[in-house]
Structure formats: structure tokens, C-alpha cells
Amino acid sequence: MKNPIKSNWFSFKLGILSFVLVLILSGISEGATFSIGYSQEKLKSNSSRDLDIRIWYPVEAGGEKVLVGENIVFYGFEATLEGTLASGTFPLVILSHGLNGNNLNQAWLAVALAKQGVIVVAPNHPGTTSLDSNSAETAKLWERPHDISRVVDHMLSDSKWGKAVDEREIAVIGHSLGGATALFVAGGRFSPDRFEEFCKLKPDQVGNIWYQKYQIGKKAEDKGLVSQNWQDERVSKVILLDPGLSQGFDPASLAGIDVPVLVFGAGAESKNEMPLDDESRYLAKVLPKEQTIYIEVEDASHFSFFPLMKPRAAEFLEEASPGDEIIAFDGSGRSREELHKKFIDLMILFLAQGNLEIQ
């Protein structure tokens, strides 16, 4: 694989015939062959950390159509409410949202994957979701990877979903803080001491301010929990979308990750960005070279991984919640819709075979 850093998109050494074969063998269907089903569930917890999850999945045609995620800011997506699950077994992808995000932030990706024959689950992470910012839960960074494992447990054991999930093909895709969550699940070990030192060096970075505000890893008990091994060995691939908190992970643990990793770095500058040298580029240097793909997208911003926005969305956000209009910012090149199409193509290829040959 040639160096993909700052490549302004690329062509693939993958013929059409071999591409289709890879997709079929992996359980991912070539072309938009499925209608999209949609369901919502709540995973109850003895510790009061209930998880609200959204599920997109392949269905047979027909059923009641609903519009999911439509509001004054974002366009929604049509799906079949509680549609009949298509026959067969399918890969499972779990989406982990970023700080103060929610389980609709990557709905555009969930829809695209479900069309290709993937079951996609997106939980809200209590404490770090826009719908639940309880500060006590926010400090429990280790609960995020535990949330992912709970979702896997549910999807494999549930009477409806269990028979449909190919347990050999389970992946996690995380954006921003969700990228750090995916690293935990892949075997990365977080070091509070290491990140404290980084915060002293660069106290003004957004992620560092948040980390210090909520005193993450400060208590002895919390420090022990956040530094534990939260790897879930059932997860066979991870994709990181402009990830955060990367400097907090022990380099030796990152070098020991033994599943394929695809990292997207957003190259367009914005005041809330994840600094590339400290985040995505750092990961590209320390993760195992033989199974890590790093793609730096010069005309994507940190929020290019959010849904498509309506024409006057930025103006509305600036008035309603000054500062939030930043989520409308993309780079100066392609539109968000064009970027999404390219992201989807790359992620489907990666999920199908675990690597990309880029020239």
C-alpha cells in the first residue's frame, strides 16, 4: 500500500469481478439490493445505564415507511418501520457517536450499509450524548466500550437478531470520541497519566479541556477502570472517523492491535477540529503498519461525518445556539454529499475485505 496521506482520492487496483466476489463472500451485497428496515430498542441495565439503540437492517420490500432523523437542521432517511428482516446472515456494524452527539449522527452511513446487507446498530452513550449529558456518567469513559460489548451481546443472543448476525463479521465505526471508543474495543489501553501530561503540554485543545472539566481518571477507582483492557475479541474490524483522545492510548497497546483498522483524518481546518498531528496522523504512525490504512481527506472537516444539512441550517443554529453552526462547516472542495459517497465506497470495500489497495 502506498502512502495515502493527503491523497486527493484515488483509484483502486480492484477489478469489478473481484470486487463483486469479495462483497458476496463477505456477506455484503453488491448494489442497493435491500430495502431498509428500522427499529428502536432499549437495553435495560442493573446499573441504571439503559441504552437507547437504533437499528437499521436489510428487509424484504414493502411495509410502513417512516422518515427517520428529519428535523429543521438535518435531512432524514426513509425506512420501513419494524419491517421483516431479510432471510440470511449479515455482517454487524456498531456506530459510536462523538461527544455530545447522538445515535442519529451517522444515520447516513447506517442507511447506506443496510442497503448493502449489513445490520447496523447505533447506541446513545449516556453522559456523552446530546440527549443525556449527566456529568456523573460523562466521567465514566470506560462505559463507552462496555456499551459496545453490551450491544454485541444483545444482537447475538436476541431471538430476532441472533440468527441473522454473522458473528465472524462484527465491526465498530466511531466518530470523534466514538473513534476512541472503537480503539478501546480493538485493544487500545488508555493511560490517564499519559493523557494528563499531554493536557499540560496543550491545555487549549478541545478534547483536553473536556477531559479536565469532567475529571476523567482522577479518582483512584476511575483511573483503574479507564485503564483496564476493554477489548472485545468478537470485533474483527474498526473504522475511526477523525478520532479524538488518541494521545491517551499507550503506544505499545496500539502497536499490539491485531484487527484491521481504517483511519480517516479530516484535513480542513476548523476551530473545533481534532489536530491531525496529535490524533489521526499519530495513530497512523503507531498502529501496526501491515493492517492499518490511513486516509487523510483534505476537503473534509470534523463535521463532514454528520448528516446532510438543510440550506438555512447554519443560520438557524447560529441564532438558536451560537457556536453550533460549526457543524455545517466542510472544506472548500467537494460537497458533504460527495464526501459521503466516497466515504461509503471506501468503508464498504474495507468492511468486505479488511484492506484497500490504493495507488
N, C-alpha and C positions, 0 to 999 in steps of 0.2 A: 504494500500500500504506500503510495507516495504521500508526501506531506500535504494534508488537506487544509492546513491553516491558511486563512484568508483566501481560499479558493472561491471564486465568484460563481459557484455552482459548476457542475462537472458532468461528464458523460460516464456511463458505466460500461465495463467490459463484461457485459452480461447479455447474451443474445435473447431474443424473445422466447425461443423454445425452452431454453434452460431456465429462464425467469418463471415461465408458467409452471414448469416441472417443480421448481423449488417451492412455489406457492402451494401447489397441490400436496406435495409431500409434507409440508409443514402444517397443513390444516387450514391455511389462509387461502381463500378462494380468489382466483384471478378475475378481475372485473367486479362491477357492482351487482352481484348476483342475489343478494338478500335484501328483503325489506328490513326495516329497523324496528325492533321491539323495545319497549321502555317500561321499567318498573321501579318503584321506590320501596325500600325496606328499612327497618330499624333493628340494629343488632343490640340487644339488651346486654347489660354488664352488671355484675355484682358490685362493682366499684363505682357505680353511677356514671361511668363513661360510656353512655349509649352512643352508637354510631349511626348516623343517618347516611344511607348509601343510595346511590342511583345506579341503575344497571341498564346498559344498552346491549342488545343481543340480536342475533340473526333470527328472523321469523319467516314463516310462510306468508304469502301475500294475503291481504285482507285485514279486517279488524278495525276498531275505532281509532281514528287518527287524532293525535293531540299535538299542540305546539309547546315544546319544552324550552325553557330558558328565555322566552321573549319578554323584553321589558323596554323601558324608554331609552336605555343605553345600548343594549345588545340585541342582535337578531337571534331568533330562536331556531329550533330544528323540529321538523315534523317526525313523529314516530308513532308506532302502534301501541297503545296503552294495554299492558298485560297481554300482548299477543302470544300466540302459541309458538313456543320455541321450536326452531327447525330441528329436524332429526339429524343425528350425528354427534361427533365430539368436536370441540372447538378450543383454540387457544384462549387463555385467560389473561387479560391485561388489567392491572390496577393502577388508577391515576391518583397521584398525591398532589394536592394543590399547595400553593405557596402561602406565606404569611398573610393573614387577613384576607385570604382568598376563600373559595368555596368549591363544592363539587360540581359546579357548572362551568368553571373557568376553562376547562379543556373539553367541553361538550362537543366542540367542532371535531376534535380528534376521536372522541368516543364514537360519534356517528360514522365517521369515515372508516374506522376499524370494524364496526359492527356490520357495515355493508360488505366487508371482505370476509366475513365469517369469523369474527372474534367476539367473545363475551367480554365486555368492559364494565368494570365497577369503579365508582368514584365515591369514596367516603368523605364526609366532613370531619376534619380533625378538631375535636373540642379544644378550645383555648386559643387556637390559631386560625380560626375561620371567621369570616365576616359575620357569620350568624351566631357565633359564640366566642367572645373574646375574654372569657373568665381568666383573670390573671393567675389564679392558683393553678389552672390547667395549662396555661401558657408556659409556665416554668418547667413543665414535665416533658421536655424534649424527647425523652426516651419512649414516651407513649405513642409517638407517631409511628415508628417502625412496628410497635406492638399492634397498632391499629391495622396495619397492612397484614400482619400474620393472622389477626382475627378475621379479616375479610377472606383470606385464603382458607382458613378453617371452615368458615361458613359455606363458601362456594363449593368446597369438596365434599362436605357432609350433608348439605341440604338435599331433601328428596327431589326437588325440581332441578337444581343446578348440578348436583354432584355427578350424575351420569353424563352430562353434556360437556363437562370440563376435561380437557386433555391435561392431566396433571404433569405431563412431561414438558408442557409449553406454558409456563407461567412467567409473566414479565411485569415489571413495575416501571412506570413512567412518572417522573416527578419534575415539577416546575419550581425553581427558586428554592424555598425551604423544603419543598417536596423533593427536589433533587438530592438534598442532604438526607432526607428520609430514605430515598432509594439506595444511597450509599450505605446507610446503616444496614439495610436489609441484605445488601450484597456482601457484607462482611467488613465494612469500614468501622474502625473503632474510634470513637470520639474522645479527645483528651481535653478536659476543661482547663488544665494547667497550660497546655499549648495554646489554646484559644485566648486565655487571659493575657498571655504575653503578646499575642497578635493584636488584641484590643488596645494594649498600651502603645504599640507602635502606630496604629492607625485608628484612633478613637472616634474619628468623624464618619467612618463608613456606616452606612445604614444598618447593615446586619450587626455590626459591633455595638451600636447604640441600643438596638433592640435587645441584644444578648445581656448587656449590662443592666438595662432597665428592669428586666424580669429576674435578675439574679440567678441565672441558669447555672446549675452546677456549683453554687456557692455553699450550700449545706452539705455536710459530710455524706448524708444519706443520698441526696440528689446526685452528688459527684460520683458516688459508686454506681448508681443506676444508669446515669447517662454514659458512663464509660464502659458499661458491660458490652458483651458481644450480642448484638441483636440480629445477627444474620438469620435469614430464613432460607434453608438449603433447598426448599421447593421452588424458589425463584431462579429461573435459568438465564434471564437477561434483564438488564436495566438500561433505561434511557434517561439522561439528565438534560433538562431544558433550562439552560442558563442558571446553573445551580448556585446555592449560597452556602455559607459556613464551611467552605472547603478547607480552609486553613486549620480548622479544628480537628481534622481527622489525622490520626497518626500515619505518617508516610509508609511505615512498614506494613501496616494493616491494609492500606490501599494497594501497595505493591503485591499483596498476597491475595487480592480478589481474583477468583477463578471462574467468573462468568463473563460473557461478552458485555461490554459497556459502550454505549454510544453517547457522546457528549456534544451538545450544541452550545456554542458560545455566541452571545448576541453582541455584534460589533458596533452598533450605533450608540453614540454617547447619549446619556440622559442623567439627570442628577440623582436618580434612584437606582442606577444600574448596579449590577454585580461586576466589580472591576475584574477584567479578564485575567490580568496577570496574577491576581490573588485567588481567582476562582477557576474558571474553565481551563485556562492555559496551565495553571498549576496542576490540575488533575491530569491533563494530557501528558505532563512530564512524569508524574509519579505512578499512575496506573500502569498495569502490565501492557507493554507495547504490542504484544502479539494478539491481544484480544480487545484493544481499545481503539475506537475511532473518534477522532476529534474533528468537528466541523465548525468553523467559525464563519458566521453569516454577517457580512459587513453591513448589510442594509436591514438588519433586524434589530429591534430593541428588546429590552427585557419583557415588555408587554406585548410583543408581537405574538406571543404564545397564548394571548387572551382571544376571546371570540371576536368576530367581525362586529364593528360598531356602526351605529346609525349616524347619518350625516351631521346632525347637530348635537351628538352625544357629548363632545368635548365642551361645548358652550354650556350645556346643561350641568355637567359636573363642576365646571368652574364656578358656577353660581351656587349650586346646591352644597358643594363640599370642596372649597378651594384647595387645590393641590392634587385632587383625584383625577383631574383632566390629563395627568401624565400617562394614564393607561391608554390614551388614544394615540400616543406618540409611537411612530415607526421610523425607520430610517428614510433616507432620501431616494431610495431606489424603487423596488417593487412595492406594490400594494400589499396589505395584510392578507388579502385573499390569495394573491400569487404566492406569497411566502408559505401560507398554509398548505397549498397544493404541493409545493416542493418538500416541505417537512413531512407530509403524509407519505409521499412516494418513498422518501428515504427511510422512514420508520417502518413501513410495510416490508421493504427489502430487508432491513436489519432483523426484524422480528421473524421473517421467513427463514433466514439462513445464518444470522449471527455475525455477519461481516458484510462489508461493502468493498468492492474493488473499484477504486477511484483513480482516474487518470487525469 
